[in-house]
Amino acid sequence: MGDGQLQRPIEFNDRYSQSTYHQLGIVAQEQREWATAASHYNRAGVGQRTITTGALKGLAGVPGF
């Protein structure tokens, strides 16, 4: 710890952990940490397909993303 990173493991596959991973993905995306954002979004089960870092980078210039 101490580096500003969230170190708490999320162990349950329920709506609360999905919500948490989704929120972590939003924060990582806002910080332009594409690989971290994609990982969190995928763990949250966002969308029908796997989210890639390239897809997130492509959204970087879109208003609201």
TIFI-53031 format. One record per residue (C-alpha): x, y, z. Coordinates in steps of 0.1 Angstrom, whole numbers. Layout:
<atoms>
X; Y; Z
...
</atoms>
This chain:
<atoms>
0; 0; 0
10; 36; 2
12; 42; -35
-24; 54; -38
-36; 21; -52
-67; 3; -38
-53; -30; -24
-85; -45; -11
-94; -78; -29
-129; -82; -40
-139; -119; -36
-176; -122; -42
-192; -125; -76
-224; -106; -68
-240; -73; -78
-220; -54; -52
-186; -66; -64
-197; -60; -100
-207; -24; -91
-174; -19; -73
-154; -32; -103
-174; -10; -126
-167; 21; -105
-130; 12; -104
-131; 9; -142
-146; 44; -145
-119; 59; -122
-91; 41; -141
-105; 52; -174
-106; 88; -162
-70; 85; -152
-62; 71; -187
-50; 38; -172
-64; 18; -200
-53; -17; -191
-65; -13; -155
-98; 1; -167
-103; -28; -191
-95; -53; -164
-120; -38; -140
-147; -35; -166
-142; -71; -177
-143; -83; -141
-175; -64; -136
-190; -82; -166
-198; -49; -184
-210; -55; -219
-214; -87; -240
-178; -88; -252
-144; -84; -237
-134; -48; -234
-99; -40; -248
-75; -12; -240
-77; -2; -277
-115; 3; -274
-111; 24; -243
-84; 46; -259
-107; 51; -289
-133; 65; -265
-109; 90; -249
-118; 118; -273
-156; 112; -271
-175; 137; -249
-188; 119; -218
-161; 92; -218
</atoms>
